[in-house]
Amino acid sequence: MSDQNETALAEYSGSNVPMSTTALMLDTAVMDSVMKFAEMMSSGKSTIPQHLRGNTADCAAVVLQAMQWKMNPYAVAQKTHFVNNQIGYEAQLVNAVITSLAPTRDRIHYGWYGDWTKVIGKFNIRTSDKDGKKSEYRVPGWSMADEDGLGVRVWATLKGEEEPRVLDLLLAQARVRNSPLWADDPRQQLAYLAIKRWARLYTPDVILGVYTPDEFEGQPSMKDITPKATPSEVAAAARPTGQRTERHDVLISELEFVAKEGGQEALAKAWAGGKLANGDSLSAADRKAIGAAELNRLKAMAGAEDVTPNEGGSHE
């Protein structure tokens, strides 16, 4: 990296004024420095997550975001995920960014209300037996009725104002709960969600264009306007893509529980997109990633006589 590039990058990093993406991208010296740093960063192994290794362009995006937030790019990278081919940032990181950069006179305050003893520590332990490897995870052990009246209030006073800006959020309003931490510590997870919504409402510029994985999962599916596929293309699309994630392992474990406890009918509803015990549900992409062979095994577990997947059925 040249002395000129180092100087340009240092000037941006040392500034107390928040940097805009436009200002960064129009500065050729800084962008040259960013790309060289991103190339070095993408060659890392233990210092960055798997999805960024060898991916210079996405590393550059993380570096630019870290510069805007005045944070360590490697620390930011460890808090990223790819969901639906989009980069998402963990709620913990977004919380830290809002607390650090929001134009408030004080820090964000929290106040929980309702009888949280109905849900705190109330979880069920499930086991997953994938490829001969057993693992445990937790799912909420309470009902929707137990969530009635449980919520959190967040507030902070913006600079130049006297009255605090307040936002209330109920636990029942938290729709997407893919993280197992919703079972372990729902109070903390709801607080993370509340501060994010507070920032989107009162200081949207702080996290503009920054999303957490749950926001991607909660987005409605786009309408498919592509021409209908031929039977051979449908059959090819029905084959597993092999792009399974840890989330799919959790989904399979949930489906195993449904198959054992509810039988064929319950499994069919869950496979078609019905809500599972952990609040998640299967999309078409999830069904494709899990695959027909796994569905066969689940059908057998549910006691179905016909365990041959219906290629033309709604599960794909």
Short mmCIF file of the C-alpha atoms (twelve columns), coordinates in Angstrom:
data_MODEL
# 
_entry.id   MODEL 
# 
loop_
_atom_site.group_PDB 
_atom_site.id 
_atom_site.type_symbol 
_atom_site.label_atom_id 
_atom_site.label_alt_id 
_atom_site.label_comp_id 
_atom_site.label_asym_id 
_atom_site.label_seq_id 
_atom_site.Cartn_x 
_atom_site.Cartn_y 
_atom_site.Cartn_z 
_atom_site.pdbx_PDB_model_num 
ATOM 1   C CA . MET A 1   0.000   0.000   0.000   1 
ATOM 2   C CA . SER A 2   1.528   3.346   -1.050  1 
ATOM 3   C CA . ASP A 3   2.268   6.217   1.344   1 
ATOM 4   C CA . GLN A 4   -0.345  8.289   -0.497  1 
ATOM 5   C CA . ASN A 5   -3.015  5.645   0.078   1 
ATOM 6   C CA . GLU A 6   -2.043  5.199   3.719   1 
ATOM 7   C CA . THR A 7   -2.300  8.963   4.255   1 
ATOM 8   C CA . ALA A 8   -5.706  9.139   2.552   1 
ATOM 9   C CA . LEU A 9   -7.069  6.246   4.601   1 
ATOM 10  C CA . ALA A 10  -5.671  7.684   7.829   1 
ATOM 11  C CA . GLU A 11  -7.295  11.055  7.129   1 
ATOM 12  C CA . TYR A 12  -10.712 9.408   6.799   1 
ATOM 13  C CA . SER A 13  -10.191 7.130   9.795   1 
ATOM 14  C CA . GLY A 14  -9.019  9.968   12.017  1 
ATOM 15  C CA . SER A 15  -11.876 12.313  11.191  1 
ATOM 16  C CA . ASN A 16  -14.573 12.924  13.800  1 
ATOM 17  C CA . VAL A 17  -17.133 13.617  11.078  1 
ATOM 18  C CA . PRO A 18  -19.225 10.624  9.900   1 
ATOM 19  C CA . MET A 19  -18.297 9.656   6.351   1 
ATOM 20  C CA . SER A 20  -20.791 9.109   3.583   1 
ATOM 21  C CA . THR A 21  -20.444 6.217   1.163   1 
ATOM 22  C CA . THR A 22  -20.524 8.674   -1.733  1 
ATOM 23  C CA . ALA A 23  -17.590 10.672  -0.347  1 
ATOM 24  C CA . LEU A 24  -15.567 7.507   0.102   1 
ATOM 25  C CA . MET A 25  -16.303 6.058   -3.315  1 
ATOM 26  C CA . LEU A 26  -15.496 9.310   -5.126  1 
ATOM 27  C CA . ASP A 27  -12.060 9.467   -3.505  1 
ATOM 28  C CA . THR A 28  -9.931  7.303   -5.791  1 
ATOM 29  C CA . ALA A 29  -6.977  7.187   -3.394  1 
ATOM 30  C CA . VAL A 30  -9.143  5.903   -0.558  1 
ATOM 31  C CA . MET A 31  -10.952 3.372   -2.759  1 
ATOM 32  C CA . ASP A 32  -7.633  2.038   -4.057  1 
ATOM 33  C CA . SER A 33  -6.517  1.611   -0.468  1 
ATOM 34  C CA . VAL A 34  -9.830  -0.026  0.488   1 
ATOM 35  C CA . MET A 35  -9.620  -2.565  -2.352  1 
ATOM 36  C CA . LYS A 36  -6.053  -3.519  -1.462  1 
ATOM 37  C CA . PHE A 37  -7.046  -3.935  2.169   1 
ATOM 38  C CA . ALA A 38  -10.107 -5.981  1.146   1 
ATOM 39  C CA . GLU A 39  -7.918  -8.252  -0.986  1 
ATOM 40  C CA . MET A 40  -5.639  -8.880  1.980   1 
ATOM 41  C CA . MET A 41  -8.643  -9.359  4.256   1 
ATOM 42  C CA . SER A 42  -10.270 -11.905 1.936   1 
ATOM 43  C CA . SER A 43  -7.162  -14.086 2.125   1 
ATOM 44  C CA . GLY A 44  -7.645  -14.586 5.857   1 
ATOM 45  C CA . LYS A 45  -8.762  -17.880 7.369   1 
ATOM 46  C CA . SER A 46  -9.348  -17.605 11.108  1 
ATOM 47  C CA . THR A 47  -9.819  -13.821 11.051  1 
ATOM 48  C CA . ILE A 48  -12.954 -13.693 8.876   1 
ATOM 49  C CA . PRO A 49  -16.026 -15.947 8.531   1 
ATOM 50  C CA . GLN A 50  -16.244 -18.586 5.811   1 
ATOM 51  C CA . HIS A 51  -18.635 -16.624 3.581   1 
ATOM 52  C CA . LEU A 52  -16.102 -13.787 3.152   1 
ATOM 53  C CA . ARG A 53  -13.016 -15.884 2.417   1 
ATOM 54  C CA . GLY A 54  -11.788 -15.273 -1.108  1 
ATOM 55  C CA . ASN A 55  -14.578 -12.725 -1.632  1 
ATOM 56  C CA . THR A 56  -12.806 -9.410  -2.207  1 
ATOM 57  C CA . ALA A 57  -15.882 -7.437  -3.277  1 
ATOM 58  C CA . ASP A 58  -17.919 -8.298  -0.175  1 
ATOM 59  C CA . CYS A 59  -14.887 -7.687  2.034   1 
ATOM 60  C CA . ALA A 60  -14.626 -4.218  0.473   1 
ATOM 61  C CA . ALA A 61  -18.274 -3.566  1.355   1 
ATOM 62  C CA . VAL A 62  -17.580 -4.589  4.960   1 
ATOM 63  C CA . VAL A 63  -14.485 -2.360  5.086   1 
ATOM 64  C CA . LEU A 64  -16.438 0.650   3.793   1 
ATOM 65  C CA . GLN A 65  -19.194 0.036   6.343   1 
ATOM 66  C CA . ALA A 66  -16.653 -0.314  9.150   1 
ATOM 67  C CA . MET A 67  -14.992 2.961   8.120   1 
ATOM 68  C CA . GLN A 68  -18.327 4.755   8.263   1 
ATOM 69  C CA . TRP A 69  -18.941 3.336   11.717  1 
ATOM 70  C CA . LYS A 70  -15.293 3.901   12.797  1 
ATOM 71  C CA . MET A 71  -14.956 0.256   13.784  1 
ATOM 72  C CA . ASN A 72  -12.443 -2.527  13.207  1 
ATOM 73  C CA . PRO A 73  -13.296 -4.160  9.837   1 
ATOM 74  C CA . TYR A 74  -12.397 -7.602  11.179  1 
ATOM 75  C CA . ALA A 75  -14.728 -7.163  14.162  1 
ATOM 76  C CA . VAL A 76  -17.539 -6.059  11.834  1 
ATOM 77  C CA . ALA A 77  -16.860 -8.989  9.477   1 
ATOM 78  C CA . GLN A 78  -17.329 -11.507 12.301  1 
ATOM 79  C CA . LYS A 79  -20.849 -10.148 12.846  1 
ATOM 80  C CA . THR A 80  -22.040 -10.619 9.251   1 
ATOM 81  C CA . HIS A 81  -24.204 -13.289 7.628   1 
ATOM 82  C CA . PHE A 82  -25.477 -13.955 4.128   1 
ATOM 83  C CA . VAL A 83  -29.264 -14.395 3.990   1 
ATOM 84  C CA . ASN A 84  -31.040 -14.726 0.639   1 
ATOM 85  C CA . ASN A 85  -27.817 -13.603 -1.086  1 
ATOM 86  C CA . GLN A 86  -27.787 -10.361 0.904   1 
ATOM 87  C CA . ILE A 87  -25.383 -9.336  3.622   1 
ATOM 88  C CA . GLY A 88  -26.878 -8.931  7.076   1 
ATOM 89  C CA . TYR A 89  -25.398 -7.686  10.339  1 
ATOM 90  C CA . GLU A 90  -26.003 -9.264  13.747  1 
ATOM 91  C CA . ALA A 91  -28.346 -7.443  16.102  1 
ATOM 92  C CA . GLN A 92  -25.565 -7.039  18.669  1 
ATOM 93  C CA . LEU A 93  -23.460 -5.064  16.171  1 
ATOM 94  C CA . VAL A 94  -26.376 -2.905  15.035  1 
ATOM 95  C CA . ASN A 95  -27.159 -2.172  18.694  1 
ATOM 96  C CA . ALA A 96  -23.567 -1.022  19.271  1 
ATOM 97  C CA . VAL A 97  -23.649 1.182   16.160  1 
ATOM 98  C CA . ILE A 98  -26.882 2.888   17.193  1 
ATOM 99  C CA . THR A 99  -25.631 3.470   20.738  1 
ATOM 100 C CA . SER A 100 -22.374 4.923   19.403  1 
ATOM 101 C CA . LEU A 101 -23.614 7.072   16.509  1 
ATOM 102 C CA . ALA A 102 -27.205 8.095   17.271  1 
ATOM 103 C CA . PRO A 103 -27.433 11.897  17.841  1 
ATOM 104 C CA . THR A 104 -28.783 11.590  21.375  1 
ATOM 105 C CA . ARG A 105 -28.044 13.464  24.583  1 
ATOM 106 C CA . ASP A 106 -27.935 10.237  26.576  1 
ATOM 107 C CA . ARG A 107 -27.710 6.505   26.030  1 
ATOM 108 C CA . ILE A 108 -30.682 4.365   25.075  1 
ATOM 109 C CA . HIS A 109 -32.788 3.419   28.103  1 
ATOM 110 C CA . TYR A 110 -34.793 0.196   28.497  1 
ATOM 111 C CA . GLY A 111 -37.812 -0.657  30.609  1 
ATOM 112 C CA . TRP A 112 -39.417 -4.103  30.522  1 
ATOM 113 C CA . TYR A 113 -42.984 -4.671  31.637  1 
ATOM 114 C CA . GLY A 114 -45.242 -7.669  32.145  1 
ATOM 115 C CA . ASP A 115 -44.671 -10.959 33.958  1 
ATOM 116 C CA . TRP A 116 -41.517 -12.237 32.263  1 
ATOM 117 C CA . THR A 117 -41.310 -15.193 34.658  1 
ATOM 118 C CA . LYS A 118 -43.823 -16.887 32.351  1 
ATOM 119 C CA . VAL A 119 -41.185 -17.175 29.614  1 
ATOM 120 C CA . ILE A 120 -37.727 -16.671 31.156  1 
ATOM 121 C CA . GLY A 121 -36.063 -20.055 31.547  1 
ATOM 122 C CA . LYS A 122 -39.037 -21.814 29.944  1 
ATOM 123 C CA . PHE A 123 -37.526 -23.650 27.008  1 
ATOM 124 C CA . ASN A 124 -37.447 -27.164 25.601  1 
ATOM 125 C CA . ILE A 125 -34.272 -28.936 24.559  1 
ATOM 126 C CA . ARG A 126 -34.365 -30.664 21.196  1 
ATOM 127 C CA . THR A 127 -31.768 -32.958 19.710  1 
ATOM 128 C CA . SER A 128 -30.584 -33.132 16.148  1 
ATOM 129 C CA . ASP A 129 -29.061 -36.293 14.678  1 
ATOM 130 C CA . LYS A 130 -27.488 -35.137 11.428  1 
ATOM 131 C CA . ASP A 131 -24.967 -37.339 9.632   1 
ATOM 132 C CA . GLY A 132 -24.474 -39.327 12.813  1 
ATOM 133 C CA . LYS A 133 -23.580 -36.236 14.838  1 
ATOM 134 C CA . LYS A 134 -25.851 -35.428 17.751  1 
ATOM 135 C CA . SER A 135 -26.346 -31.854 18.893  1 
ATOM 136 C CA . GLU A 136 -28.749 -30.023 21.173  1 
ATOM 137 C CA . TYR A 137 -30.570 -26.737 20.749  1 
ATOM 138 C CA . ARG A 138 -33.335 -24.910 22.577  1 
ATOM 139 C CA . VAL A 139 -36.790 -23.818 21.466  1 
ATOM 140 C CA . PRO A 140 -39.370 -21.725 23.350  1 
ATOM 141 C CA . GLY A 141 -41.367 -23.786 25.832  1 
ATOM 142 C CA . TRP A 142 -44.186 -21.322 26.318  1 
ATOM 143 C CA . SER A 143 -47.404 -20.541 24.475  1 
ATOM 144 C CA . MET A 144 -48.555 -17.368 22.737  1 
ATOM 145 C CA . ALA A 145 -50.911 -16.776 25.655  1 
ATOM 146 C CA . ASP A 146 -47.883 -16.535 27.972  1 
ATOM 147 C CA . GLU A 147 -46.562 -13.636 25.872  1 
ATOM 148 C CA . ASP A 148 -49.651 -11.523 26.507  1 
ATOM 149 C CA . GLY A 149 -48.643 -8.169  27.995  1 
ATOM 150 C CA . LEU A 150 -44.887 -8.776  27.816  1 
ATOM 151 C CA . GLY A 151 -42.963 -5.926  26.242  1 
ATOM 152 C CA . VAL A 152 -40.125 -3.436  26.402  1 
ATOM 153 C CA . ARG A 153 -40.028 0.351   26.231  1 
ATOM 154 C CA . VAL A 154 -36.944 2.093   24.821  1 
ATOM 155 C CA . TRP A 155 -36.319 5.814   24.942  1 
ATOM 156 C CA . ALA A 156 -33.625 8.438   24.456  1 
ATOM 157 C CA . THR A 157 -33.548 12.212  24.068  1 
ATOM 158 C CA . LEU A 158 -32.279 13.627  20.794  1 
ATOM 159 C CA . LYS A 159 -29.814 16.514  20.890  1 
ATOM 160 C CA . GLY A 160 -31.611 19.857  20.957  1 
ATOM 161 C CA . GLU A 161 -34.783 18.352  22.421  1 
ATOM 162 C CA . GLU A 162 -36.128 18.154  25.965  1 
ATOM 163 C CA . GLU A 163 -38.573 15.254  25.747  1 
ATOM 164 C CA . PRO A 164 -37.389 11.689  25.036  1 
ATOM 165 C CA . ARG A 165 -38.472 9.775   21.951  1 
ATOM 166 C CA . VAL A 166 -40.223 6.591   23.111  1 
ATOM 167 C CA . LEU A 167 -41.027 3.274   21.433  1 
ATOM 168 C CA . ASP A 168 -42.937 0.315   22.884  1 
ATOM 169 C CA . LEU A 169 -42.618 -3.194  21.478  1 
ATOM 170 C CA . LEU A 170 -44.478 -6.321  22.597  1 
ATOM 171 C CA . LEU A 171 -42.948 -9.784  22.501  1 
ATOM 172 C CA . ALA A 172 -45.920 -10.926 20.430  1 
ATOM 173 C CA . GLN A 173 -44.864 -8.434  17.724  1 
ATOM 174 C CA . ALA A 174 -41.534 -10.202 17.175  1 
ATOM 175 C CA . ARG A 175 -42.494 -12.457 14.272  1 
ATOM 176 C CA . VAL A 176 -39.192 -13.872 12.982  1 
ATOM 177 C CA . ARG A 177 -37.235 -15.661 15.713  1 
ATOM 178 C CA . ASN A 178 -34.624 -17.779 13.982  1 
ATOM 179 C CA . SER A 179 -31.968 -17.341 16.650  1 
ATOM 180 C CA . PRO A 180 -32.014 -19.902 19.511  1 
ATOM 181 C CA . LEU A 181 -31.378 -16.932 21.815  1 
ATOM 182 C CA . TRP A 182 -35.103 -16.175 21.581  1 
ATOM 183 C CA . ALA A 183 -35.547 -19.268 23.763  1 
ATOM 184 C CA . ASP A 184 -32.552 -18.575 26.028  1 
ATOM 185 C CA . ASP A 185 -32.992 -14.845 26.602  1 
ATOM 186 C CA . PRO A 186 -36.134 -13.365 25.001  1 
ATOM 187 C CA . ARG A 187 -35.774 -10.133 27.008  1 
ATOM 188 C CA . GLN A 188 -32.416 -9.343  25.443  1 
ATOM 189 C CA . GLN A 189 -33.528 -10.293 21.935  1 
ATOM 190 C CA . LEU A 190 -36.634 -8.117  22.221  1 
ATOM 191 C CA . ALA A 191 -34.473 -5.210  23.430  1 
ATOM 192 C CA . TYR A 192 -32.192 -5.604  20.387  1 
ATOM 193 C CA . LEU A 193 -35.215 -5.575  18.101  1 
ATOM 194 C CA . ALA A 194 -36.736 -2.567  19.879  1 
ATOM 195 C CA . ILE A 195 -33.633 -0.373  19.628  1 
ATOM 196 C CA . LYS A 196 -33.355 -1.232  15.936  1 
ATOM 197 C CA . ARG A 197 -36.959 -0.168  15.341  1 
ATOM 198 C CA . TRP A 198 -36.421 2.941   17.464  1 
ATOM 199 C CA . ALA A 199 -33.483 3.926   15.250  1 
ATOM 200 C CA . ARG A 200 -35.396 3.218   12.035  1 
ATOM 201 C CA . LEU A 201 -38.154 5.537   13.287  1 
ATOM 202 C CA . TYR A 202 -36.216 8.409   14.875  1 
ATOM 203 C CA . THR A 203 -32.641 8.267   13.474  1 
ATOM 204 C CA . PRO A 204 -32.935 6.340   10.181  1 
ATOM 205 C CA . ASP A 205 -29.720 7.807   8.772   1 
ATOM 206 C CA . VAL A 206 -27.639 5.950   11.370  1 
ATOM 207 C CA . ILE A 207 -28.405 2.472   9.994   1 
ATOM 208 C CA . LEU A 208 -29.724 3.276   6.531   1 
ATOM 209 C CA . GLY A 209 -29.277 0.248   4.294   1 
ATOM 210 C CA . VAL A 210 -28.144 -1.954  7.198   1 
ATOM 211 C CA . TYR A 211 -30.285 -4.988  8.019   1 
ATOM 212 C CA . THR A 212 -30.185 -7.910  10.399  1 
ATOM 213 C CA . PRO A 213 -30.824 -11.475 9.152   1 
ATOM 214 C CA . ASP A 214 -34.314 -11.611 10.674  1 
ATOM 215 C CA . GLU A 215 -35.385 -8.680  8.488   1 
ATOM 216 C CA . PHE A 216 -34.394 -10.576 5.347   1 
ATOM 217 C CA . GLU A 217 -36.209 -13.698 6.554   1 
ATOM 218 C CA . GLY A 218 -39.339 -11.665 7.199   1 
ATOM 219 C CA . GLN A 219 -39.525 -10.150 3.739   1 
ATOM 220 C CA . PRO A 220 -42.384 -11.379 1.526   1 
ATOM 221 C CA . SER A 221 -41.410 -13.456 -1.468  1 
ATOM 222 C CA . MET A 222 -41.231 -11.694 -4.812  1 
ATOM 223 C CA . LYS A 223 -43.794 -12.760 -7.395  1 
ATOM 224 C CA . ASP A 224 -42.282 -15.194 -9.877  1 
ATOM 225 C CA . ILE A 225 -43.015 -14.036 -13.441 1 
ATOM 226 C CA . THR A 226 -40.622 -16.390 -15.223 1 
ATOM 227 C CA . PRO A 227 -42.074 -18.793 -17.828 1 
ATOM 228 C CA . LYS A 228 -43.264 -22.171 -16.577 1 
ATOM 229 C CA . ALA A 229 -40.550 -24.794 -16.502 1 
ATOM 230 C CA . THR A 230 -40.611 -28.014 -18.494 1 
ATOM 231 C CA . PRO A 231 -41.044 -31.334 -16.626 1 
ATOM 232 C CA . SER A 232 -37.314 -32.058 -16.954 1 
ATOM 233 C CA . GLU A 233 -36.446 -28.649 -15.524 1 
ATOM 234 C CA . VAL A 234 -38.856 -29.206 -12.642 1 
ATOM 235 C CA . ALA A 235 -37.228 -32.544 -11.871 1 
ATOM 236 C CA . ALA A 236 -33.780 -30.979 -11.974 1 
ATOM 237 C CA . ALA A 237 -34.882 -28.175 -9.675  1 
ATOM 238 C CA . ALA A 238 -36.279 -30.713 -7.209  1 
ATOM 239 C CA . ARG A 239 -32.845 -32.145 -6.569  1 
ATOM 240 C CA . PRO A 240 -31.049 -30.872 -3.457  1 
ATOM 241 C CA . THR A 241 -28.753 -27.929 -4.140  1 
ATOM 242 C CA . GLY A 242 -26.333 -28.944 -1.404  1 
ATOM 243 C CA . GLN A 243 -26.369 -25.412 -0.032  1 
ATOM 244 C CA . ARG A 244 -27.544 -26.364 3.415   1 
ATOM 245 C CA . THR A 245 -26.870 -24.132 6.376   1 
ATOM 246 C CA . GLU A 246 -27.060 -24.569 10.145  1 
ATOM 247 C CA . ARG A 247 -30.582 -23.175 9.928   1 
ATOM 248 C CA . HIS A 248 -31.582 -26.081 7.687   1 
ATOM 249 C CA . ASP A 249 -30.216 -28.520 10.285  1 
ATOM 250 C CA . VAL A 250 -32.504 -26.870 12.842  1 
ATOM 251 C CA . LEU A 251 -35.439 -27.064 10.420  1 
ATOM 252 C CA . ILE A 252 -34.815 -30.779 9.861   1 
ATOM 253 C CA . SER A 253 -34.796 -31.373 13.614  1 
ATOM 254 C CA . GLU A 254 -38.075 -29.483 13.922  1 
ATOM 255 C CA . LEU A 255 -39.557 -31.586 11.110  1 
ATOM 256 C CA . GLU A 256 -38.352 -34.769 12.832  1 
ATOM 257 C CA . PHE A 257 -40.204 -33.695 15.968  1 
ATOM 258 C CA . VAL A 258 -43.352 -32.956 13.933  1 
ATOM 259 C CA . ALA A 259 -43.132 -36.314 12.156  1 
ATOM 260 C CA . LYS A 260 -42.733 -38.254 15.407  1 
ATOM 261 C CA . GLU A 261 -45.366 -36.381 17.390  1 
ATOM 262 C CA . GLY A 262 -47.923 -35.368 14.770  1 
ATOM 263 C CA . GLY A 263 -47.647 -37.981 12.049  1 
ATOM 264 C CA . GLN A 264 -48.266 -37.646 8.330   1 
ATOM 265 C CA . GLU A 265 -50.803 -34.826 8.349   1 
ATOM 266 C CA . ALA A 266 -48.751 -32.583 10.638  1 
ATOM 267 C CA . LEU A 267 -45.623 -33.246 8.579   1 
ATOM 268 C CA . ALA A 268 -47.448 -32.343 5.361   1 
ATOM 269 C CA . LYS A 269 -48.596 -29.028 6.825   1 
ATOM 270 C CA . ALA A 270 -45.124 -28.206 8.145   1 
ATOM 271 C CA . TRP A 271 -43.501 -29.119 4.817   1 
ATOM 272 C CA . ALA A 272 -45.989 -26.889 2.966   1 
ATOM 273 C CA . GLY A 273 -44.910 -23.875 5.023   1 
ATOM 274 C CA . GLY A 274 -46.824 -24.161 8.278   1 
ATOM 275 C CA . LYS A 275 -45.254 -22.547 11.333  1 
ATOM 276 C CA . LEU A 276 -42.929 -24.780 13.363  1 
ATOM 277 C CA . ALA A 277 -42.482 -24.821 17.135  1 
ATOM 278 C CA . ASN A 278 -39.576 -22.361 16.968  1 
ATOM 279 C CA . GLY A 279 -41.664 -19.877 14.964  1 
ATOM 280 C CA . ASP A 280 -39.864 -20.566 11.683  1 
ATOM 281 C CA . SER A 281 -41.359 -22.001 8.497   1 
ATOM 282 C CA . LEU A 282 -40.093 -23.545 5.272   1 
ATOM 283 C CA . SER A 283 -39.798 -21.600 2.037   1 
ATOM 284 C CA . ALA A 284 -39.465 -23.123 -1.430  1 
ATOM 285 C CA . ALA A 285 -35.701 -22.575 -1.212  1 
ATOM 286 C CA . ASP A 286 -35.612 -24.372 2.152   1 
ATOM 287 C CA . ARG A 287 -37.474 -27.375 0.755   1 
ATOM 288 C CA . LYS A 288 -35.096 -27.538 -2.177  1 
ATOM 289 C CA . ALA A 289 -32.039 -27.345 0.076   1 
ATOM 290 C CA . ILE A 290 -33.370 -30.066 2.394   1 
ATOM 291 C CA . GLY A 291 -34.150 -32.268 -0.586  1 
ATOM 292 C CA . ALA A 292 -36.311 -35.210 -1.582  1 
ATOM 293 C CA . ALA A 293 -34.161 -37.835 0.143   1 
ATOM 294 C CA . GLU A 294 -34.557 -36.102 3.494   1 
ATOM 295 C CA . LEU A 295 -38.292 -35.761 2.895   1 
ATOM 296 C CA . ASN A 296 -38.459 -39.509 2.231   1 
ATOM 297 C CA . ARG A 297 -36.806 -40.181 5.575   1 
ATOM 298 C CA . LEU A 298 -39.192 -37.826 7.379   1 
ATOM 299 C CA . LYS A 299 -42.219 -39.465 5.741   1 
ATOM 300 C CA . ALA A 300 -41.000 -42.863 6.857   1 
ATOM 301 C CA . MET A 301 -40.548 -41.484 10.354  1 
ATOM 302 C CA . ALA A 302 -44.136 -40.214 10.270  1 
ATOM 303 C CA . GLY A 303 -45.365 -43.674 9.280   1 
ATOM 304 C CA . ALA A 304 -46.389 -42.782 5.732   1 
ATOM 305 C CA . GLU A 305 -47.035 -45.711 3.443   1 
ATOM 306 C CA . ASP A 306 -45.905 -43.843 0.331   1 
ATOM 307 C CA . VAL A 307 -42.494 -42.331 0.987   1 
ATOM 308 C CA . THR A 308 -41.826 -41.366 -2.612  1 
ATOM 309 C CA . PRO A 309 -41.756 -37.534 -2.913  1 
ATOM 310 C CA . ASN A 310 -44.368 -36.049 -5.208  1 
ATOM 311 C CA . GLU A 311 -42.316 -34.068 -7.699  1 
ATOM 312 C CA . GLY A 312 -45.357 -32.183 -8.909  1 
ATOM 313 C CA . GLY A 313 -46.733 -31.474 -5.433  1 
ATOM 314 C CA . SER A 314 -46.856 -28.201 -3.592  1 
ATOM 315 C CA . HIS A 315 -43.841 -28.985 -1.431  1 
ATOM 316 C CA . GLU A 316 -41.511 -27.821 -4.132  1 
# 
